[in-house]
Amino acid sequence: QLVEFGGGSVQAGGTLRLGCAASGHSDSSYFMAWFRQAPGKEREGVAAIDTDGSTTYAEFVKGRFTISKDNSKNTLYLHMNSLEPEDTATYYCAFGRTTSASPFYSTYWRNAGVYNYWGQGTQVTVSS
């Protein structure tokens, strides 16, 4: 089970930190990611982190968002700085089972279909 927290409303330029508490999932078995979906748009990958802590980001959040995880708390985070109105969306955490290949190969991690578990989503609203 994945439970997100930390969403809310903020003005442009502000900061939010999202969290995703996991139960029943061993960290070593899954790579993790954050996705988002705005009204009328497709769900898109924002950032991902592999079991060794390596990370990757969508171009539109590079330098502004940071994905991290706390293994002791079994929690995934997304720290979001310099938020823009275009970042307004429902944000979802997702866990995907690891394979022999890197999840960062090509666009694999951005494919929502490769993830096995999803959180319920948390709303982020950025006003101008």
BAKEFI-428812 format. One line per field, with one value per residue: residue number from 1; residue in one letter; chain; x, y, z of N, C-alpha, C in turn. Coordinates in Angstrom, 3 decimals. Atoms other than C-alpha are relative to their C-alpha. Layout:
BEGIN
markol <- c(NUM; ...)
mivex <- c(A; ...)
gunu <- c(A; ...)
n_x <- c(X; ...)
n_y <- c(Y; ...)
n_z <- c(Z; ...)
ca_x <- c(X; ...)
ca_y <- c(Y; ...)
ca_z <- c(Z; ...)
c_x <- c(X; ...)
c_y <- c(Y; ...)
c_z <- c(Z; ...)
***
This chain:
BEGIN
markol <- c(1; 2; 3; 4; 5; 6; 7; 8; 9; 10; 11; 12; 13; 14; 15; 16; 17; 18; 19; 20; 21; 22; 23; 24; 25; 26; 27; 28; 29; 30; 31; 32; 33; 34; 35; 36; 37; 38; 39; 40; 41; 42; 43; 44; 45; 46; 47; 48; 49; 50; 51; 52; 53; 54; 55; 56; 57; 58; 59; 60; 61; 62; 63; 64; 65; 66; 67; 68; 69; 70; 71; 72; 73; 74; 75; 76; 77; 78; 79; 80; 81; 82; 83; 84; 85; 86; 87; 88; 89; 90; 91; 92; 93; 94; 95; 96; 97; 98; 99; 100; 101; 102; 103; 104; 105; 106; 107; 108; 109; 110; 111; 112; 113; 114; 115; 116; 117; 118; 119; 120; 121; 122; 123; 124; 125; 126; 127; 128)
mivex <- c(Q; L; V; E; F; G; G; G; S; V; Q; A; G; G; T; L; R; L; G; C; A; A; S; G; H; S; D; S; S; Y; F; M; A; W; F; R; Q; A; P; G; K; E; R; E; G; V; A; A; I; D; T; D; G; S; T; T; Y; A; E; F; V; K; G; R; F; T; I; S; K; D; N; S; K; N; T; L; Y; L; H; M; N; S; L; E; P; E; D; T; A; T; Y; Y; C; A; F; G; R; T; T; S; A; S; P; F; Y; S; T; Y; W; R; N; A; G; V; Y; N; Y; W; G; Q; G; T; Q; V; T; V; S; S)
gunu <- c(A; A; A; A; A; A; A; A; A; A; A; A; A; A; A; A; A; A; A; A; A; A; A; A; A; A; A; A; A; A; A; A; A; A; A; A; A; A; A; A; A; A; A; A; A; A; A; A; A; A; A; A; A; A; A; A; A; A; A; A; A; A; A; A; A; A; A; A; A; A; A; A; A; A; A; A; A; A; A; A; A; A; A; A; A; A; A; A; A; A; A; A; A; A; A; A; A; A; A; A; A; A; A; A; A; A; A; A; A; A; A; A; A; A; A; A; A; A; A; A; A; A; A; A; A; A; A; A)
n_x <- c(0.837; -0.741; 0.823; -0.686; 0.342; -0.793; 0.488; 0.637; 0.011; -1.142; -0.171; -1.119; -1.281; 0.001; -0.585; 0.784; -0.612; 0.938; -0.507; 0.729; -0.329; 0.247; 0.067; 0.078; -0.831; -1.417; -0.672; -0.960; 0.698; 0.739; -0.399; 1.133; 0.142; 1.126; 0.692; 1.029; 1.027; 0.814; 1.294; -0.002; -1.316; -0.443; -0.917; -1.379; -1.038; -0.680; -1.326; -0.073; -1.183; -0.240; -0.320; -1.329; 0.068; -0.166; 1.248; 0.182; 1.066; 0.528; -0.676; 0.743; -0.179; -1.415; -0.492; 1.021; 0.528; -0.951; 0.607; -0.864; 0.711; -0.520; 0.230; 0.363; 1.418; 0.716; 0.731; -0.503; 0.276; -0.234; -0.150; 0.279; -0.335; 0.302; 1.199; 0.624; 1.407; 0.044; -0.222; 1.270; 0.399; 0.024; -1.274; 0.111; -1.210; 0.151; -1.085; -0.105; -0.947; -1.269; -0.354; -1.444; -0.396; 0.224; 1.287; -0.227; -0.331; 0.950; 1.156; 0.659; 0.544; 1.104; 1.166; 0.795; 0.387; -1.002; 0.072; 0.882; 0.795; 0.224; 0.688; 1.321; -0.157; 0.116; 0.157; -0.901; 0.542; -0.922; 0.679; -0.925)
n_y <- c(-1.192; -1.252; -1.109; -1.273; -1.118; -1.205; -0.895; -1.205; -1.168; -0.883; -0.999; 0.204; -0.243; 0.643; 1.324; 1.039; 1.318; 1.119; 1.252; 1.211; 1.028; 1.319; 1.136; 1.289; 0.057; -0.071; -1.004; 0.581; 0.670; -0.952; -1.361; -0.837; -1.188; -0.919; -0.406; -1.004; -0.082; -1.210; 0.215; 0.029; 0.397; 1.348; 0.124; -0.109; 0.251; -1.195; 0.383; 1.387; 0.357; 1.429; 0.601; -0.453; -1.425; -0.824; -0.717; -0.611; -0.995; -0.560; -1.261; -1.170; -0.219; 0.034; -1.166; -0.531; 1.085; 1.009; 1.230; 0.672; 1.003; 0.300; 1.441; 0.330; -0.314; 0.557; -1.146; -0.681; -1.436; -0.878; -1.376; -0.837; -1.413; -0.893; 0.528; -0.815; 0.382; 1.184; 1.190; 0.383; 1.339; 1.027; 0.702; 1.395; 0.796; 1.311; 0.952; 1.004; 1.071; -0.110; 1.039; 0.046; -1.215; -1.255; -0.607; -1.290; 0.203; -0.635; -0.624; 1.065; -0.446; -0.925; 0.776; 0.307; 1.401; 0.899; -0.105; 1.004; -0.564; -1.443; -0.675; -0.521; -1.329; -1.168; -1.172; -1.149; -1.142; -1.133; -1.191; -1.030)
n_z <- c(0.000; 0.094; -0.464; 0.214; -0.861; 0.216; 1.039; -0.490; 0.874; -0.212; 1.048; 0.908; -0.639; -1.298; -0.203; -0.642; -0.041; 0.008; -0.539; 0.362; -0.979; 0.556; -0.921; 0.669; 1.196; -0.310; 0.816; 0.930; 1.086; 0.832; 0.282; -0.387; 0.836; -0.139; 1.213; -0.246; 1.027; -0.031; 0.641; 1.457; 0.515; -0.340; -1.134; 0.471; -0.988; -0.517; -0.480; -0.447; -0.771; 0.060; -1.298; -0.452; -0.275; 1.198; 0.306; 1.302; -0.040; 1.236; 0.311; -0.454; -1.436; -0.345; -0.706; -0.911; -0.830; -0.446; -0.502; -0.966; -0.784; -1.324; -0.142; -1.380; -0.176; 1.153; 0.533; 1.190; -0.057; 1.141; -0.465; 1.156; -0.151; 1.139; 0.628; 1.037; 0.196; 0.869; -0.828; -0.603; 0.435; -1.032; 0.003; -0.410; -0.118; 0.623; -0.212; 1.036; -0.341; 0.710; 0.958; 0.202; 0.721; -0.710; 0.348; 0.630; 1.402; 0.915; -0.649; -0.755; -1.280; 0.241; 0.416; -1.190; 0.016; -0.579; -1.457; -0.581; -1.085; 0.088; -1.086; 0.339; 0.572; -0.862; 0.848; -0.119; 0.731; -0.030; 0.504; 0.505)
ca_x <- c(0.000; 1.250; -0.082; 0.891; 0.953; 2.112; 0.106; -1.519; -1.778; 1.155; 2.002; 4.341; 7.943; 6.992; 8.068; 6.281; 7.464; 5.445; 5.825; 4.783; 4.700; 4.976; 3.938; 4.495; 7.068; 10.740; 12.862; 15.351; 12.676; 11.319; 12.354; 10.137; 8.783; 6.546; 4.020; 1.552; -1.653; -3.290; -6.947; -7.382; -3.778; -2.058; -0.200; 3.475; 6.622; 8.271; 11.216; 12.398; 14.883; 16.459; 17.333; 20.923; 19.739; 20.457; 17.894; 16.496; 14.185; 11.888; 13.371; 10.623; 11.531; 15.312; 16.973; 13.707; 12.562; 14.501; 13.448; 14.777; 13.925; 14.376; 14.854; 14.515; 11.032; 10.102; 9.146; 9.662; 9.859; 9.588; 10.934; 9.609; 11.168; 10.386; 6.923; 5.103; 1.375; 2.124; 3.081; -0.546; -1.675; -2.467; 0.797; 1.118; 3.867; 4.484; 6.576; 7.815; 9.507; 13.154; 14.422; 17.895; 17.930; 18.155; 14.742; 16.357; 17.082; 15.394; 11.885; 11.110; 10.585; 8.171; 5.824; 3.065; 2.321; 5.551; 4.598; 2.939; 1.644; 0.227; -0.722; -4.098; -2.732; -2.276; -3.277; -0.749; -2.095; 0.220; -1.300; 0.265)
ca_y <- c(0.000; 3.465; 6.550; 10.014; 13.141; 16.726; 18.186; 21.593; 25.078; 27.435; 30.577; 30.561; 30.374; 28.457; 25.083; 21.860; 18.432; 15.366; 12.059; 8.498; 6.031; 2.412; -0.697; -4.251; -3.421; -4.173; -1.279; -3.591; -5.042; -1.835; 1.272; 4.251; 7.257; 10.262; 10.942; 13.761; 14.304; 17.631; 17.878; 16.889; 15.694; 12.330; 11.101; 11.964; 10.856; 13.500; 11.738; 8.272; 6.670; 3.252; 0.836; 2.125; 5.706; 6.856; 9.307; 10.704; 13.622; 14.855; 17.844; 20.168; 19.708; 19.437; 21.776; 22.432; 19.049; 16.458; 12.852; 10.974; 8.094; 7.258; 3.516; 3.545; 5.049; 3.248; 6.619; 8.251; 12.042; 14.705; 18.085; 20.760; 24.217; 27.199; 25.902; 27.217; 27.293; 24.656; 22.264; 22.165; 18.534; 15.457; 13.786; 10.020; 7.823; 4.489; 1.386; -0.906; -4.286; -4.258; -6.224; -7.054; -3.852; -0.303; 1.343; 4.491; 2.906; 5.009; 6.010; 2.858; 4.646; 7.103; 4.325; 4.157; 0.592; -0.793; 0.118; -2.399; -0.203; 3.319; 5.733; 7.438; 10.807; 14.150; 17.507; 20.265; 23.674; 26.548; 29.987; 32.864)
ca_z <- c(0.000; -0.925; 0.838; -0.356; 1.771; 1.582; -1.273; -1.028; -2.482; -2.911; -4.817; -7.781; -6.658; -3.541; -2.191; -1.316; -0.239; -1.131; 0.664; -0.102; 2.762; 1.691; 3.546; 2.483; -0.196; 0.205; -1.003; -2.682; -4.930; -6.432; -8.251; -7.458; -9.265; -9.117; -11.857; -12.277; -14.166; -14.905; -15.950; -19.586; -19.894; -19.837; -16.774; -17.118; -15.344; -13.175; -11.516; -10.584; -8.198; -8.479; -5.674; -5.587; -5.148; -8.681; -10.011; -13.213; -13.965; -16.659; -18.414; -17.235; -13.532; -13.706; -11.268; -9.427; -8.070; -6.082; -5.553; -2.548; -0.258; 3.392; 3.661; 7.445; 7.125; 3.906; 2.479; -0.905; -1.211; -3.887; -2.890; -5.229; -5.463; -7.695; -8.374; -11.428; -12.241; -14.898; -12.086; -10.930; -11.067; -9.042; -8.101; -7.759; -6.406; -8.084; -7.401; -10.122; -9.666; -10.591; -13.557; -14.815; -16.870; -15.600; -15.339; -16.702; -20.075; -22.745; -21.677; -19.673; -16.365; -17.960; -18.999; -16.399; -17.457; -15.965; -12.404; -10.130; -7.338; -7.218; -4.510; -4.433; -5.535; -3.833; -5.291; -5.881; -6.885; -7.789; -8.187; -10.084)
c_x <- c(0.878; -0.944; 0.786; -0.461; 0.819; -0.472; -0.638; 0.047; 1.156; 0.059; 1.213; 1.309; 0.143; 0.550; -1.019; 0.832; -1.096; 0.675; -0.887; 0.453; -0.415; -0.064; -0.096; 0.834; 1.462; 0.684; 0.888; -0.668; -0.625; 0.805; -1.261; -0.042; -1.162; -0.535; -0.946; -0.988; -0.838; -1.322; 0.106; 1.314; 0.327; 0.906; 1.426; 0.983; 0.732; 1.434; -0.055; 1.302; 0.124; 0.398; 1.357; 0.037; 0.235; -1.357; -0.039; -1.221; -0.508; 0.622; -0.698; 0.091; 1.466; 0.449; -0.994; -0.507; 1.123; -0.761; 0.994; -0.825; 0.707; -0.310; -0.452; -1.485; -0.855; -0.845; 0.752; -0.407; 0.179; 0.019; -0.100; 0.270; -0.446; -1.225; -0.630; -1.456; -0.149; 0.253; -1.281; -0.491; -0.240; 1.278; -0.176; 1.389; -0.282; 1.235; -0.027; 1.038; 1.254; 0.183; 1.513; 0.507; -0.263; -1.360; 0.154; 0.382; -1.108; -1.152; -0.771; -0.698; -1.186; -1.287; -0.792; -0.346; 0.991; -0.030; -1.078; -0.935; -0.043; -0.637; -1.300; 0.063; -0.171; 0.034; 1.031; -0.569; 0.936; -0.702; 1.014; -0.157)
c_y <- c(1.250; 1.137; 1.293; 1.035; 1.208; 0.918; 1.238; 1.105; 0.921; 1.010; -0.340; 0.406; -0.697; -1.412; -0.924; -1.273; -1.045; -1.223; -1.157; -1.107; -1.358; -1.048; -1.272; -0.112; 0.148; 0.965; -0.620; -0.639; 0.961; 1.248; 0.852; 1.271; 0.863; 0.317; 1.145; 0.000; 1.248; -0.283; 0.051; -0.424; -1.425; 0.032; -0.005; -0.236; 1.276; -0.333; -1.443; -0.228; -1.509; -0.517; 0.453; 1.498; 0.892; 0.560; 0.487; 0.904; 0.315; 1.376; 1.187; 0.223; -0.003; 1.304; 0.599; -1.062; -0.967; -1.196; -0.659; -1.050; -0.198; -1.467; -0.371; 0.250; -0.575; 1.072; 0.632; 1.471; 0.646; 1.414; 0.903; 1.465; 0.767; -0.480; 1.016; -0.432; -1.253; -1.299; -0.467; -1.320; -0.862; -0.810; -1.396; -0.601; -1.386; -0.845; -1.027; -1.050; 0.124; -1.175; 0.002; 1.259; 1.235; 0.581; 1.327; -0.136; 0.581; 0.627; -0.990; 0.540; 0.942; -0.708; -0.425; -1.480; -0.944; -0.003; -0.924; 0.563; 1.518; 0.512; 0.595; 1.397; 1.099; 1.246; 1.069; 1.110; 1.184; 1.191; 1.060; 1.300)
c_z <- c(0.000; 0.386; -0.137; 1.027; -0.417; -1.103; 0.604; -1.030; 0.371; -1.122; -0.852; 0.674; 1.335; -0.030; 0.660; 0.038; 0.076; 0.604; -0.426; 0.941; -0.543; 1.094; -0.817; -1.252; 0.403; -0.952; -1.058; -1.202; -1.005; -0.317; 0.166; -0.836; 0.462; -1.400; 0.358; -1.158; 0.224; -0.710; -1.525; -0.624; 0.413; 1.232; -0.531; 1.137; 0.371; 0.397; 0.468; 0.744; 0.028; 1.382; 0.531; 0.287; -1.194; -0.418; -1.442; 0.067; -1.397; -0.200; 0.632; 1.515; 0.420; 0.645; 0.978; 0.978; 0.372; 0.552; 0.952; 0.735; 1.329; 0.257; 1.409; 0.265; -1.123; -0.686; -1.164; 0.082; -1.366; 0.534; -1.217; 0.332; -1.233; -0.769; -0.946; -0.138; -0.860; 0.756; 0.684; -0.579; 1.237; -0.144; 0.598; 0.202; -0.574; 0.266; -1.127; 0.364; -0.851; -0.951; -0.152; -0.700; 0.851; -0.382; -0.723; -1.465; -0.872; 0.789; 0.873; 1.241; -0.183; -0.417; 1.232; 0.091; 0.643; 1.521; 0.546; 1.067; -0.129; 1.282; -0.502; -0.619; 1.024; -0.888; 0.332; -0.869; 0.184; -0.645; -0.401; 0.766)
***
